[in-house]
Amino acid sequence: MLDFSLLHLPTFRASFIGGFLFRVGVGALPFLLPLLLQLGFKLDPFQSGLITFSAAVGALTMKAGRVRFSSASASAPC
C-alpha cells in the first residue's frame, strides 16, 4: 500500500517528517495547554479548564461556521 522507496527522495522525506512532527504537536496541545496555564501562568485548574474549554468551543464554532458558509455559497447562483 505504501511505497517506502519514496522516503529516499529528500523533499518527500522532509515533508513527511515535518508533517509527522506537526501532527504530534497538534495532538499534544489539548494535554499540554492546561499544564502550561497551571504551571507556567500559575492559574488554578478551574481557570485553566475555562480557557481550554473556550478555545475548544471557539474551534468548533469556527468549523461549523465554515461548513455552513461553504454550503450556502455552493448553492447560491452566480
Secondary structure, 3 states (H helix, E strand, C coil): CCCHHHHHCHHHHHHHHHHHHHHHHHHHHHHHHHHHHHHHCCCCHHHHHHHHHHHHHHHHHHHHHHHHHHHHHHHCCC
